Amino acid sequence: MRKIILMMLLVALSSNAMAQNGRLFGMWEMVGEINGITVRANPDTIESEGDTVKFWSMVDYRTSQSYNRSEFMSAKLQVSFDCKNVKVRILAGHYYPMNWGYGAQINKDDIVSEWTSIFSKSKDELLYNYACGKK
């Protein structure tokens, strides 16, 4: 009986951990792939106000990237798009050593960036089309 209770507890805890990380029940939608980057968005986090849309995205890289002297393969970024003026800014970033946000978070940035232009054929353009197309 103890083993059954322990197993049920472990299943509940691991399911909760997966749900918090946004992998359970397909919460990440594929947005596209470009230049060796896979881009996903979490539609449950989309918030619109006027001409701006913000949500959480996940960017997975095929090769290791560097940020603040840390190597990472995956980034969860809270992004905001100005649909009218075609601009983007990062509101927060969480960086992980493996794709899909696996592994212990190696870096976190909650400094809001300035609004910047969106370049053609970029991950930002993919996310802009996704965000502003849903608005």
C-alpha positions in Angstrom: 0.0 0.0 0.0 2.9 2.4 0.8 4.4 1.8 -2.6 1.1 2.7 -4.4 0.8 5.9 -2.4 4.4 6.8 -3.0 4.0 6.1 -6.8 0.9 8.2 -7.0 2.7 11.0 -5.2 5.7 10.9 -7.5 3.4 10.9 -10.6 1.5 13.9 -9.2 4.7 15.8 -8.5 6.3 15.1 -11.8 3.1 16.0 -13.7 3.0 19.3 -11.8 6.7 20.0 -12.6 6.0 19.4 -16.3 2.9 21.6 -16.3 4.8 24.4 -14.7 7.5 24.2 -17.3 4.9 24.4 -20.0 5.4 21.0 -21.7 2.3 19.2 -20.6 -0.7 19.0 -22.9 1.0 20.6 -25.8 1.0 24.1 -24.4 3.8 25.2 -26.8 2.7 25.8 -30.4 5.2 25.5 -33.2 5.6 28.9 -34.8 8.3 28.0 -37.3 12.0 27.2 -38.0 14.5 29.6 -39.4 18.3 29.7 -39.6 18.7 26.6 -37.3 16.3 28.0 -34.7 13.0 26.4 -33.7 10.5 28.9 -32.5 7.4 28.1 -30.3 4.8 30.1 -28.5 2.6 29.5 -25.5 -0.9 30.6 -26.6 -2.2 30.4 -23.0 0.0 33.4 -22.1 -1.2 35.8 -24.9 -2.3 39.2 -23.6 -3.4 42.0 -25.9 -3.8 45.7 -25.1 -4.4 48.1 -27.9 -1.9 47.5 -30.6 0.5 45.5 -28.4 0.6 41.8 -27.8 2.7 40.0 -25.2 3.3 36.3 -24.5 5.9 33.7 -23.7 8.0 32.1 -26.5 10.5 29.3 -26.5 13.5 29.4 -28.8 15.6 26.3 -29.3 19.0 26.4 -31.0 20.8 23.7 -32.9 24.2 25.0 -31.7 25.2 26.4 -28.3 24.6 30.1 -27.7 26.3 32.4 -25.2 24.7 34.9 -22.9 26.4 36.6 -19.9 29.2 34.1 -20.1 26.8 31.1 -19.9 26.2 28.6 -22.7 22.6 27.7 -23.5 20.5 25.8 -26.1 17.0 27.0 -25.2 15.5 30.3 -24.1 12.1 31.1 -22.8 11.4 34.7 -23.6 8.5 36.9 -22.7 8.1 39.2 -25.7 6.0 42.2 -26.5 5.1 43.2 -30.0 3.8 46.6 -31.3 1.6 45.4 -34.2 1.1 48.9 -35.5 4.7 50.0 -35.6 6.3 46.6 -36.3 8.5 46.6 -33.2 9.5 44.0 -30.5 11.0 44.1 -27.0 12.0 41.4 -24.6 10.3 41.6 -21.2 12.1 38.6 -19.5 14.4 35.8 -20.5 15.2 32.4 -18.9 18.0 30.3 -20.4 18.5 26.5 -20.3 21.3 24.1 -21.2 19.1 21.8 -23.2 16.3 22.2 -25.8 12.7 22.5 -24.7 13.8 24.3 -21.6 15.2 21.2 -20.0 17.9 21.3 -17.3 18.5 23.7 -14.5 18.0 27.3 -15.5 21.4 28.8 -16.0 20.5 32.4 -16.4 17.6 34.8 -15.9 17.1 38.3 -17.2 14.1 40.5 -16.1 15.4 43.7 -17.6 13.0 45.1 -20.2 14.7 45.9 -23.5 14.1 48.9 -25.7 11.7 48.6 -28.6 13.6 47.5 -31.7 12.7 47.0 -35.4 11.9 43.5 -36.7 14.2 42.2 -39.3 13.0 40.1 -42.3 13.6 36.3 -42.1 14.2 36.4 -38.3 12.7 34.6 -35.3 11.2 38.0 -34.4 9.4 38.1 -37.7 8.0 34.6 -37.1 6.8 35.6 -33.7 5.5 39.0 -34.9 3.4 37.2 -37.6 2.1 34.8 -35.0 1.3 37.4 -32.4 -0.2 40.1 -34.6 -2.1 37.5 -36.7 -3.9 36.3 -33.5 -4.7 39.9 -32.4 
